[in-house]
Amino acid sequence: MLKATGIVRKVDELGRLVIPIELRRTMGINIKDDMEIYLDAENIILEKYEPACLFCGNTENLKPSGKRIVCTDCINRLVEE
């Protein structure tokens, strides 16, 4: 369920929208953090990007593998096979 904040912002000439600092602090969004953008029917949803394992979705013990990210558990399973 969406929660109204009462905050309204205008989109600038370049299509940018400023997320107020109060919301960034509440959501743990820092300068230079990556954000994912989703569409849900008529809504645009912004979510702080958290990298996850390509195979299992785990967000801990991640290692880059080329352009992809894989957790150490999946790496170990692949090596065993």
DRENPA-3360 file (N, C-alpha, C; in nm, 2 decimals, always signed):
BEGIN
1 = MLKATGIV = +0.08/-0.12/+0.00/+0.00/+0.00/+0.00/+0.09/+0.12/+0.00 ~ +0.05/+0.22/-0.08/+0.13/+0.34/-0.09/+0.09/+0.44/+0.02 ~ +0.19/+0.51/+0.08/+0.17/+0.60/+0.19/+0.19/+0.74/+0.14 ~ +0.10/+0.83/+0.15/+0.11/+0.97/+0.10/+0.20/+1.04/+0.20 ~ +0.29/+1.13/+0.14/+0.38/+1.21/+0.23/+0.34/+1.35/+0.24 ~ +0.26/+1.40/+0.14/+0.22/+1.54/+0.14/+0.32/+1.62/+0.07 ~ +0.43/+1.56/+0.02/+0.54/+1.64/-0.05/+0.51/+1.64/-0.20 ~ +0.52/+1.75/-0.26/+0.50/+1.77/-0.40/+0.62/+1.83/-0.46;
9 = RKVDELGR = +0.68/+1.78/-0.57/+0.79/+1.84/-0.63/+0.77/+1.85/-0.78 ~ +0.83/+1.95/-0.85/+0.81/+1.96/-0.99/+0.93/+1.89/-1.06 ~ +0.90/+1.84/-1.18/+1.01/+1.78/-1.27/+1.07/+1.90/-1.34 ~ +1.21/+1.91/-1.34/+1.27/+2.02/-1.41/+1.28/+2.00/-1.56 ~ +1.35/+2.09/-1.63/+1.36/+2.09/-1.78/+1.43/+1.96/-1.83 ~ +1.51/+1.90/-1.75/+1.59/+1.78/-1.79/+1.52/+1.65/-1.74 ~ +1.40/+1.67/-1.69/+1.33/+1.55/-1.64/+1.37/+1.50/-1.50 ~ +1.44/+1.58/-1.43/+1.49/+1.54/-1.30/+1.39/+1.57/-1.19;
17 = LVIPIELR = +1.39/+1.50/-1.08/+1.30/+1.52/-0.97/+1.39/+1.50/-0.84 ~ +1.38/+1.60/-0.75/+1.46/+1.59/-0.63/+1.39/+1.51/-0.53 ~ +1.45/+1.42/-0.47/+1.39/+1.34/-0.35/+1.43/+1.42/-0.23 ~ +1.34/+1.46/-0.15/+1.37/+1.54/-0.03/+1.46/+1.47/+0.07 ~ +1.54/+1.54/+0.13/+1.64/+1.48/+0.23/+1.57/+1.40/+0.34 ~ +1.46/+1.45/+0.38/+1.38/+1.37/+0.49/+1.35/+1.23/+0.44 ~ +1.31/+1.22/+0.32/+1.28/+1.09/+0.26/+1.40/+1.00/+0.24 ~ +1.51/+1.07/+0.19/+1.64/+1.00/+0.17/+1.69/+0.94/+0.30;
25 = RTMGINIK = +1.68/+1.02/+0.40/+1.73/+0.98/+0.54/+1.65/+0.86/+0.59 ~ +1.52/+0.88/+0.58/+1.43/+0.77/+0.62/+1.45/+0.64/+0.55 ~ +1.48/+0.65/+0.42/+1.50/+0.53/+0.34/+1.64/+0.48/+0.33 ~ +1.73/+0.55/+0.39/+1.88/+0.51/+0.39/+1.94/+0.53/+0.25 ~ +1.89/+0.64/+0.18/+1.95/+0.66/+0.04/+2.05/+0.77/+0.06 ~ +2.17/+0.74/+0.01/+2.29/+0.84/+0.02/+2.32/+0.89/-0.11 ~ +2.40/+1.00/-0.12/+2.45/+1.05/-0.24/+2.53/+0.94/-0.32 ~ +2.50/+0.94/-0.45/+2.57/+0.84/-0.54/+2.51/+0.70/-0.53;
33 = DDMEIYLD = +2.41/+0.68/-0.44/+2.35/+0.54/-0.44/+2.28/+0.51/-0.57 ~ +2.29/+0.39/-0.61/+2.21/+0.35/-0.73/+2.07/+0.33/-0.69 ~ +1.98/+0.36/-0.79/+1.84/+0.35/-0.77/+1.78/+0.27/-0.88 ~ +1.69/+0.17/-0.85/+1.62/+0.10/-0.96/+1.48/+0.17/-0.98 ~ +1.43/+0.16/-1.10/+1.31/+0.22/-1.14/+1.21/+0.12/-1.19 ~ +1.10/+0.11/-1.13/+1.00/+0.01/-1.17/+0.87/+0.08/-1.21 ~ +0.79/+0.01/-1.30/+0.66/+0.06/-1.33/+0.56/-0.04/-1.28 ~ +0.45/+0.01/-1.21/+0.35/-0.07/-1.16/+0.22/-0.01/-1.20;
41 = AENIILEK = +0.15/-0.06/-1.31/+0.03/+0.00/-1.36/+0.06/+0.15/-1.39 ~ +0.01/+0.24/-1.31/+0.02/+0.38/-1.33/+0.12/+0.45/-1.24 ~ +0.20/+0.37/-1.17/+0.29/+0.43/-1.07/+0.44/+0.41/-1.12 ~ +0.52/+0.50/-1.08/+0.67/+0.49/-1.09/+0.72/+0.46/-0.95 ~ +0.79/+0.35/-0.94/+0.85/+0.31/-0.81/+1.00/+0.32/-0.81 ~ +1.05/+0.39/-0.71/+1.20/+0.40/-0.70/+1.24/+0.32/-0.58 ~ +1.35/+0.24/-0.60/+1.39/+0.15/-0.49/+1.55/+0.16/-0.49 ~ +1.60/+0.16/-0.37/+1.75/+0.16/-0.36/+1.80/+0.03/-0.42;
49 = YEPACLFC = +1.89/+0.03/-0.51/+1.95/-0.09/-0.57/+2.04/-0.16/-0.48 ~ +2.01/-0.29/-0.46/+2.09/-0.38/-0.38/+2.13/-0.49/-0.47 ~ +2.26/-0.50/-0.50/+2.31/-0.61/-0.59/+2.28/-0.75/-0.53 ~ +2.25/-0.84/-0.62/+2.21/-0.98/-0.57/+2.28/-1.08/-0.66 ~ +2.29/-1.20/-0.61/+2.35/-1.31/-0.69/+2.26/-1.34/-0.81 ~ +2.32/-1.36/-0.92/+2.26/-1.39/-1.05/+2.17/-1.52/-1.04 ~ +2.22/-1.62/-0.96/+2.16/-1.75/-0.95/+2.05/-1.76/-0.84 ~ +2.09/-1.72/-0.72/+2.00/-1.74/-0.61/+1.93/-1.62/-0.55;
57 = GNTENLKP = +1.98/-1.50/-0.59/+1.92/-1.38/-0.53/+1.98/-1.33/-0.40 ~ +2.08/-1.41/-0.35/+2.14/-1.38/-0.22/+2.21/-1.24/-0.23 ~ +2.20/-1.16/-0.12/+2.27/-1.03/-0.12/+2.39/-1.02/-0.04 ~ +2.44/-1.13/+0.01/+2.56/-1.14/+0.09/+2.67/-1.22/+0.03 ~ +2.79/-1.19/+0.06/+2.91/-1.26/+0.01/+2.92/-1.26/-0.14 ~ +2.90/-1.14/-0.20/+2.90/-1.14/-0.35/+3.03/-1.11/-0.41 ~ +3.06/-1.17/-0.53/+3.18/-1.15/-0.60/+3.15/-1.12/-0.74 ~ +3.22/-1.02/-0.80/+3.19/-1.00/-0.95/+3.25/-1.11/-1.03;
65 = SGKRIVCT = +3.17/-1.15/-1.13/+3.22/-1.25/-1.23/+3.19/-1.20/-1.37 ~ +3.29/-1.13/-1.42/+3.27/-1.06/-1.55/+3.18/-0.94/-1.52 ~ +3.07/-0.93/-1.59/+2.97/-0.83/-1.57/+2.86/-0.87/-1.48 ~ +2.87/-0.99/-1.43/+2.76/-1.04/-1.34/+2.81/-1.06/-1.20 ~ +2.72/-1.07/-1.10/+2.75/-1.09/-0.96/+2.70/-1.22/-0.92 ~ +2.79/-1.30/-0.85/+2.75/-1.43/-0.80/+2.80/-1.44/-0.65 ~ +2.72/-1.51/-0.57/+2.76/-1.53/-0.43/+2.86/-1.64/-0.42 ~ +2.93/-1.64/-0.31/+3.03/-1.74/-0.29/+2.97/-1.88/-0.28;
73 = DCINRLVE = +2.85/-1.90/-0.23/+2.79/-2.03/-0.22/+2.76/-2.08/-0.36 ~ +2.71/-2.00/-0.45/+2.69/-2.05/-0.59/+2.82/-2.08/-0.66 ~ +2.92/-1.99/-0.63/+3.05/-2.02/-0.69/+3.10/-2.16/-0.65 ~ +3.09/-2.19/-0.52/+3.14/-2.31/-0.47/+3.06/-2.43/-0.53 ~ +2.93/-2.41/-0.54/+2.84/-2.52/-0.61/+2.89/-2.54/-0.75 ~ +2.91/-2.43/-0.82/+2.96/-2.44/-0.96/+3.09/-2.52/-0.98 ~ +3.18/-2.48/-0.89/+3.31/-2.55/-0.89/+3.30/-2.70/-0.86 ~ +3.21/-2.73/-0.76/+3.19/-2.87/-0.73/+3.14/-2.95/-0.85;
81 = E = +3.05/-2.89/-0.93/+2.99/-2.96/-1.04/+3.09/-2.97/-1.15;
% end
